[in-house]
Amino acid sequence: MNKFFYFTGSGNSLYIAKQIAEKIGDFEIIKVTSKLDFNKSIECDILGFIFPIYSWGMPVVFKEFVKQIQINKADYVFVITNYAGNCGSALRSFQKEMIKKNIEINAFGEVVMPSNYLVMGNAHPKEEAAQIIQKAKPIIDDYAQNIYDRKPVPMKKVKFAGKFLSAIVYPLFARNVKKTDKSFFFSDNCNGCGICVKVCPVENIILNENKQPIWQHHCEQCHACIHWCPQRAIEFSKKTQQKNRYTHPEIKMSELY
């Protein structure tokens, strides 16, 4: 069986995984969460990794997963990242971790997807997001075909700006990210539904006795709690107020539970 490991907050990575899996067949799509057994040995035919870019690097929990996993057998390995701006040296960093395991990566991919990181910008309006997704579809299809045919796809050259951001900004992000949730808060719109608890990939949110969300300081800054909240009740400091929300239109909330 083929295995695809992914991490997502908005659903973008899961969408890519599903599109490729539909082409490949005989697959298991596995979400990387804090519940996943990082030490479990992996054996499969085609092995894939799909993740978003956070501050020009891998999500911290995903990087921890990549460092710890054991790969006993994989005939063809691919990695695809998705982002709205620049992936920096994230794929190079991923490759270095695979080299330590004596694993060759056969194909590298990059896909531009709608933005969802509200702290440093805004999510695209629905129409613009739909256009970006539409442009991404043939790119994903090409990657899927190459994977199906087991063709090598080289890594794109990383520009100086990307290298600089990955080397300077990402380490600061990774070092401090888990406690950044001190800036989350909820508005009077919160009805205690608990969806934020369910969609958080690292179990960073619990509800108190009043059914109000409490963050536990091991955040990944995926913003799933912000984007999937049906009441738009969750904010991050003053940086997300009055900004758009985004979740992939073809991914159901229940798929992230």
C-alpha positions as CSV (number, residue, x, y, z in Angstrom):
1,M,0.0,0.0,0.0
2,N,1.1,3.6,-0.7
3,K,1.2,6.0,2.2
4,F,0.9,9.8,2.2
5,F,1.7,11.8,5.4
6,Y,0.3,15.4,5.5
7,F,-0.1,18.3,7.9
8,T,-2.8,20.9,7.5
9,G,-4.7,23.7,9.3
10,S,-6.9,24.9,6.4
11,G,-7.2,21.7,4.4
12,N,-4.8,22.7,1.6
13,S,-2.4,19.8,2.1
14,L,-5.1,17.3,2.5
15,Y,-6.6,18.4,-0.8
16,I,-3.3,17.9,-2.5
17,A,-2.9,14.5,-0.9
18,K,-6.4,13.4,-2.0
19,Q,-5.9,14.6,-5.6
20,I,-2.6,12.6,-5.9
21,A,-4.1,9.6,-4.1
22,E,-7.0,9.5,-6.6
23,K,-4.5,9.2,-9.4
24,I,-2.2,6.7,-7.7
25,G,-4.7,4.3,-6.0
26,D,-4.1,1.8,-3.2
27,F,-3.3,4.5,-0.7
28,E,-3.5,5.5,2.9
29,I,-3.6,9.2,3.8
30,I,-2.3,9.9,7.3
31,K,-2.6,13.2,9.1
32,V,0.5,14.1,11.2
33,T,-0.7,15.1,14.6
34,S,0.6,15.0,18.2
35,K,-1.3,11.7,18.5
36,L,0.6,10.0,15.7
37,D,3.2,7.4,16.6
38,F,6.4,9.0,15.3
39,N,8.5,5.9,16.0
40,K,6.4,3.5,14.0
41,S,8.3,1.8,11.1
42,I,7.1,2.6,7.6
43,E,7.0,0.1,4.8
44,C,5.3,1.0,1.5
45,D,5.6,1.2,-2.3
46,I,5.1,5.0,-2.8
47,L,5.8,7.2,0.2
48,G,4.7,10.8,0.2
49,F,5.0,13.9,2.4
50,I,2.8,17.0,2.0
51,F,3.1,20.0,4.2
52,P,2.5,23.8,4.2
53,I,5.2,26.4,4.8
54,Y,5.3,28.2,8.1
55,S,7.7,31.1,8.3
56,W,9.8,29.6,5.4
57,G,10.1,26.2,7.0
58,M,8.2,23.0,8.0
59,P,5.6,23.1,10.7
60,V,7.4,22.2,13.9
61,V,5.4,19.1,14.7
62,F,5.9,17.9,11.1
63,K,9.7,18.4,11.3
64,E,9.7,16.5,14.6
65,F,7.8,13.7,12.9
66,V,10.2,13.6,9.9
67,K,13.2,13.5,12.3
68,Q,11.8,10.5,14.3
69,I,10.2,8.3,11.7
70,Q,11.8,5.0,10.7
71,I,11.5,4.1,7.0
72,N,12.2,0.4,6.4
73,K,11.0,0.3,2.8
74,A,9.9,2.9,0.2
75,D,10.5,2.3,-3.5
76,Y,9.6,5.9,-4.6
77,V,9.5,8.9,-2.3
78,F,8.1,12.3,-3.0
79,V,7.6,15.5,-1.1
80,I,5.3,18.4,-1.9
81,T,5.0,21.7,-0.1
82,N,2.3,24.4,-0.5
83,Y,2.5,28.1,0.3
84,A,1.2,31.5,-0.7
85,G,4.5,33.3,-0.8
86,N,7.9,31.6,-0.7
87,C,9.0,28.1,0.5
88,G,12.5,29.2,1.3
89,S,14.8,26.2,2.0
90,A,12.1,24.0,3.5
91,L,12.5,21.3,0.9
92,R,16.3,21.3,1.3
93,S,15.8,21.0,5.1
94,F,13.4,18.0,4.5
95,Q,15.9,16.4,2.2
96,K,18.7,16.7,4.8
97,E,16.5,14.7,7.2
98,M,15.9,12.0,4.6
99,I,19.6,11.8,3.8
100,K,20.3,11.0,7.5
101,K,18.0,8.0,7.1
102,N,19.7,7.0,3.8
103,I,16.4,7.7,2.0
104,E,16.5,9.2,-1.5
105,I,13.8,11.6,-2.5
106,N,12.7,10.9,-6.1
107,A,10.4,13.9,-6.6
108,F,10.0,17.4,-5.2
109,G,7.0,19.6,-5.7
110,E,5.8,23.1,-4.9
111,V,2.2,24.3,-5.1
112,V,0.9,27.9,-4.6
113,M,-2.3,27.8,-2.6
114,P,-4.6,30.5,-1.0
115,S,-3.1,32.3,1.9
116,N,-4.4,31.7,5.5
117,Y,-1.8,33.1,7.8
118,L,-3.6,36.2,9.1
119,V,-0.9,37.5,11.4
120,M,1.3,38.7,8.5
121,G,-1.4,39.4,6.0
122,N,-5.0,38.4,5.0
123,A,-6.7,35.4,3.5
124,H,-7.7,35.8,-0.1
125,P,-11.4,36.6,-0.7
126,K,-13.4,33.6,-1.9
127,E,-13.3,34.4,-5.6
128,E,-9.5,35.0,-5.5
129,A,-9.0,31.8,-3.5
130,A,-11.1,29.9,-6.0
131,Q,-8.9,31.2,-8.9
132,I,-5.7,30.2,-7.1
133,I,-7.1,26.7,-6.5
134,Q,-8.1,26.4,-10.1
135,K,-4.5,27.3,-11.2
136,A,-3.1,24.8,-8.8
137,K,-5.1,21.9,-10.2
138,P,-3.1,21.2,-13.4
139,I,0.1,21.6,-11.4
140,I,-1.1,19.0,-8.9
141,D,-2.2,16.8,-11.7
142,D,1.3,16.9,-13.3
143,Y,2.9,15.9,-10.1
144,A,0.4,13.1,-9.7
145,Q,1.2,11.8,-13.2
146,N,4.9,12.0,-12.5
147,I,4.5,10.1,-9.3
148,Y,2.3,7.5,-11.0
149,D,5.0,7.1,-13.7
150,R,7.7,7.2,-11.0
151,K,9.6,9.9,-12.8
152,P,12.3,11.9,-11.0
153,V,11.4,15.5,-10.4
154,P,14.3,17.7,-9.2
155,M,14.1,20.3,-6.5
156,K,13.8,23.9,-7.8
157,K,16.7,26.2,-7.1
158,V,16.3,28.2,-3.9
159,K,17.0,31.9,-4.3
160,F,19.1,33.9,-1.9
161,A,16.1,35.6,-0.2
162,G,14.5,32.2,0.5
163,K,17.7,30.9,2.0
164,F,18.1,33.9,4.2
165,L,14.5,33.8,5.5
166,S,14.8,30.1,6.2
167,A,18.1,30.6,8.0
168,I,17.1,33.6,10.1
169,V,13.4,33.8,10.5
170,Y,12.4,30.1,10.7
171,P,14.6,29.2,13.7
172,L,13.1,32.1,15.7
173,F,9.6,31.0,14.7
174,A,10.3,27.4,15.6
175,R,11.8,28.3,18.9
176,N,8.9,30.5,20.1
177,V,5.9,29.1,18.3
178,K,4.5,26.9,21.0
179,K,3.8,29.7,23.4
180,T,2.5,32.2,20.8
181,D,-1.0,31.1,21.6
182,K,-1.0,33.5,24.5
183,S,-2.3,36.0,22.0
184,F,-5.4,34.0,21.1
185,F,-8.7,35.0,22.6
186,F,-12.4,34.4,21.9
187,S,-15.2,36.9,21.5
188,D,-18.8,37.0,22.8
189,N,-19.7,35.1,19.6
190,C,-18.3,31.9,21.1
191,N,-21.1,29.4,21.8
192,G,-19.0,26.6,23.2
193,C,-19.4,24.3,20.2
194,G,-15.9,22.8,20.7
195,I,-15.0,22.7,17.0
196,C,-11.7,24.5,17.8
197,V,-10.8,21.6,20.0
198,K,-11.6,19.0,17.3
199,V,-9.7,20.6,14.5
200,C,-6.5,21.5,16.4
201,P,-3.9,18.9,15.2
202,V,-1.8,19.1,18.4
203,E,-4.6,19.0,21.0
204,N,-3.6,22.5,22.1
205,I,-7.2,23.6,23.0
206,I,-9.5,22.4,25.8
207,L,-12.8,23.8,27.0
208,N,-13.2,25.0,30.5
209,E,-16.2,24.4,32.7
210,N,-18.0,27.3,30.9
211,K,-17.2,25.7,27.5
212,Q,-14.8,28.4,26.6
213,P,-11.5,27.6,24.8
214,I,-8.3,27.5,26.7
215,W,-4.9,27.3,24.8
216,Q,-2.3,24.9,26.3
217,H,0.9,26.5,25.0
218,H,2.0,23.9,22.4
219,C,0.7,25.7,19.4
220,E,1.7,25.3,15.8
221,Q,0.2,28.5,14.4
222,C,-1.8,26.6,11.9
223,H,-4.8,28.8,12.7
224,A,-7.2,26.0,12.2
225,C,-9.1,27.2,15.3
226,I,-9.5,30.6,13.7
227,H,-10.5,29.5,10.2
228,W,-12.9,26.7,11.1
229,C,-14.8,28.5,13.9
230,P,-18.3,28.8,12.5
231,Q,-19.0,31.8,14.7
232,R,-15.8,33.7,13.8
233,A,-15.3,33.9,17.5
234,I,-11.5,33.3,17.7
235,E,-8.9,36.0,17.1
236,F,-5.2,36.4,17.5
237,S,-4.4,39.7,19.2
238,K,-5.7,42.5,17.0
239,K,-4.0,41.2,13.9
240,T,-6.9,38.9,12.7
241,Q,-9.9,41.1,13.5
242,Q,-12.0,42.0,10.5
243,K,-9.9,39.8,8.3
244,N,-11.1,37.1,5.9
245,R,-11.3,33.4,6.9
246,Y,-10.2,30.6,4.6
247,T,-10.7,26.8,4.5
248,H,-10.3,24.7,1.4
249,P,-13.8,24.6,-0.2
250,E,-13.4,20.9,-1.1
251,I,-12.4,19.7,2.4
252,K,-15.0,19.0,5.0
253,M,-14.4,20.0,8.6
254,S,-15.1,16.5,9.7
255,E,-12.1,15.2,7.6
256,L,-9.8,17.0,10.1
257,Y,-11.1,15.3,13.2
